[in-house]
Amino acid sequence: MFEDLKKSIDKGLDYAFMNAEKLAQSAKDLAKEHKLTKEEAKKLYDYLLAKSEETKKTVESDLNELVKNTMKKMNIPTQDDIKKLEDRIKKLESGKKIPVKEKPASKVSKNPKAPTKK
């Protein structure tokens, strides 16, 4: 039973990443194997094609998110970061004044505790 389940999952993943031509052939094979009508075979093909596209988009989105998060953890600048710096350099080179964002002051207490006497 477990092996059948694994085979079904593997087959589903195979379908998810097939191109339209291979999906069409798989739909024909399944239709023949399960004695489906032409209409049912067409519906099966359309279903497999839609699921394949949906899965590809999901995997691509998840992969993009993973790469983005990995780059952020590695402190690698994004294209937007680089573009902002390039724009800032161009403005500086042209002589225009650009406000400089200051780093927040460190959190040092103005009134440190007076030493306590024992």
C-alpha positions, 0 to 999 in steps of 0.5 A: 500500500505504501509503495502504491502511494509513493508511486502515485505521488511520484506520478503526480510530480511527473505530471506537474513538470511535463510539457504539453506534448508529454501531458497529451500522450500521458492523458491518451495512455490514461484514457486508454488504460481506464477506457475513457471517452474522448470527452473524458480524455480531453477533460483529463488532459485539460485538468493535467495541463492546468495542474501542471501550470499551477504547480510550476507557478507555485514552485517558481514562486516558492523558489524565488522567495527562498532565494530572496530570503537566502540573499537577505540572510547573506546580506547581499544587496538587491538590484533595487539597493544597487539602483538606489546607490547608482542614482545617489552617486549620479546626484552626488557627481552632478553636485546636487545636495542630497540629504544624508540619512543619519544612523539612529543614536546609540541608546546610552543613558544621559543620566547614568546611575550614580554609584551606590555606597555600601 
